[in-house]
Amino acid sequence: MEKSDVALAEQPLPWWDVDGLARLRRKVNVPIFPDESATELKHLLEIIDKDAADGLFIKVAKAGGILRARKWVAVAKAAGLSVSCGCMTGSGFEAATQAHFLISDEWTSRFVQENTGPLTIYSILDTVNVDIKNDLAKTLPRYENGFMWVPEGPGLGMELNEDAVAQCITPGKQPVVVTQ
């Protein structure tokens, strides 16, 4: 990988092998960025304690939301670890959530990000020249020339696309209602 000038290796070993990540990191010149190894804050602390990472991938949904992900950023920042926001190839809502997370702390806005879910889903390079009508969000974050603009407006700046939701309903099936 070093000969190919790879920018980083995301989760190059099984999630449970933090000791292996630490050993690998000492042997290669490719930055190691755990993702699945940090599913709880205690795992992030173990990664830091074992010096097993050069940076960290955080997926907001997997971390438990924006507030919890911000706690992870505070810990990563204190340890000097760069933070990238991994992409879960979601709708405009997922992209908007991660976009708001990324601008919520100056530390995360310093690094290259891969919050490109809608671009991947619709096989496009920007959302300016394409009119997307079937996303769960009526408007997507704006992607243009390799940059993403955070949606503005109430909440995450997104509005539910009721027509797209209606297309997801399976005929003949009743919705499942979950109560506490």
C-alpha positions in Angstrom: 0.0 0.0 0.0 2.9 2.4 0.7 4.1 2.0 -2.9 0.7 3.1 -4.1 0.7 6.2 -2.0 -2.5 5.2 -0.2 -3.8 8.1 1.9 -5.0 6.0 4.8 -6.2 2.5 5.7 -9.7 2.4 7.2 -10.1 -0.5 9.6 -7.4 -2.8 8.1 -7.9 -5.5 10.7 -10.9 -7.1 12.4 -12.7 -4.7 14.8 -11.7 -6.6 17.9 -7.9 -6.6 17.2 -6.8 -3.3 18.7 -3.5 -4.8 19.7 -3.0 -5.8 16.0 -3.8 -2.3 14.9 -1.1 -0.9 17.2 1.4 -3.4 15.9 0.5 -2.7 12.3 0.7 1.1 12.9 4.3 0.7 14.1 5.3 -1.2 11.0 3.8 0.8 8.1 3.8 4.4 6.9 0.2 4.4 5.9 -2.0 6.2 8.4 -4.3 3.8 10.3 -7.9 4.9 10.9 -10.1 2.6 12.9 -13.9 2.7 12.4 -15.6 -0.5 13.6 -13.0 -0.9 16.4 -14.6 2.2 18.1 -18.3 1.4 18.7 -18.3 2.8 22.3 -16.3 5.6 23.8 -14.4 3.1 25.9 -13.1 1.5 22.7 -11.9 4.9 21.5 -10.0 5.3 24.8 -8.5 1.8 24.4 -7.3 2.8 20.8 -5.7 5.9 22.2 -4.2 4.2 25.1 -2.6 1.6 22.8 -1.5 4.2 20.3 -3.3 2.2 17.6 -4.5 5.0 15.3 -3.4 8.0 13.4 -7.0 9.2 13.0 -10.6 8.1 13.5 -13.6 7.5 11.3 -16.9 8.5 12.9 -20.2 7.7 11.4 -22.8 9.9 13.2 -25.6 7.3 13.1 -23.4 4.6 14.4 -22.0 6.8 17.2 -25.5 7.5 18.4 -26.2 11.0 17.0 -24.6 14.3 16.8 -24.1 15.0 20.5 -22.5 11.6 21.2 -20.3 11.9 18.1 -19.2 15.4 19.4 -18.0 13.7 22.6 -15.9 11.3 20.5 -14.4 14.3 18.7 -13.5 16.0 21.9 -11.6 12.8 23.0 -10.0 12.4 19.6 -8.9 16.1 19.5 -7.4 15.8 23.0 -5.4 12.8 21.8 -4.4 14.7 18.6 -6.2 12.3 16.3 -7.7 13.6 13.1 -11.4 12.8 12.6 -13.1 12.0 9.3 -16.8 11.4 8.9 -17.4 8.1 7.3 -20.2 7.7 4.8 -22.9 5.2 5.2 -24.3 5.8 1.7 -27.6 7.2 3.0 -30.2 9.6 1.9 -30.1 13.4 2.0 -31.1 13.2 5.7 -28.0 11.2 6.6 -25.8 13.5 4.6 -27.4 16.6 6.2 -26.9 15.2 9.7 -23.2 14.5 9.1 -22.8 17.9 7.4 -24.2 19.6 10.5 -21.9 17.5 12.7 -18.9 18.3 10.7 -19.4 22.1 11.1 -20.2 21.8 14.8 -16.6 21.6 15.7 -13.6 23.3 14.2 -11.5 20.2 14.6 -13.6 18.1 12.2 -13.7 20.9 9.6 -9.9 20.7 9.3 -9.9 17.3 7.5 -11.0 15.8 4.2 -14.3 14.1 4.5 -16.2 11.5 2.6 -19.8 12.5 3.3 -21.0 11.6 -0.2 -24.0 9.3 0.4 -26.4 10.9 -2.1 -23.7 11.1 -4.8 -23.1 7.4 -4.5 -26.8 6.4 -4.4 -27.6 8.4 -7.5 -24.2 8.0 -9.3 -23.7 11.7 -9.7 -20.8 14.2 -9.1 -22.9 17.1 -7.9 -26.5 18.0 -6.9 -26.5 21.3 -8.7 -27.0 20.0 -12.3 -29.2 17.1 -11.4 -32.8 17.2 -10.2 -33.3 14.4 -7.8 -37.0 13.7 -7.1 -36.9 10.3 -5.3 -34.7 10.9 -2.2 -36.4 10.8 1.2 -35.4 14.5 1.5 -37.0 17.1 -0.8 -33.7 18.9 -1.0 -30.3 17.4 -0.7 -27.2 19.1 0.7 -25.6 21.0 -2.1 -22.5 19.2 -3.6 -20.5 21.1 -6.1 -16.9 21.0 -7.3 -15.9 18.6 -4.6 -17.5 20.7 -1.8 -20.6 20.2 0.2 -22.8 23.0 1.6 -24.7 22.4 4.8 -28.5 22.8 4.4 -30.1 25.7 6.1 -33.5 26.0 7.7 -35.4 24.5 10.7 -33.9 21.3 12.1 -31.4 20.0 9.7 -32.7 22.2 6.9 -34.4 19.2 5.4 -38.0 18.4 4.5 -39.5 14.9 4.2 -40.4 13.9 0.7 -43.8 12.3 1.3 -44.0 11.1 -2.3 -40.8 9.1 -1.9 -42.0 7.7 1.4 -45.2 6.5 -0.3 -43.1 4.7 -2.9 -41.4 2.7 -0.1 -44.7 1.3 1.2 -45.1 -2.4 0.4 -48.7 -3.0 -0.9 -50.7 -5.4 1.3 -48.5 -4.9 4.3 -49.5 -3.0 7.4 -47.0 -0.8 9.1 -45.4 -2.1 12.3 -46.0 0.3 15.2 -43.5 0.1 18.0 -44.6 1.3 21.5 -42.7 1.5 24.7 
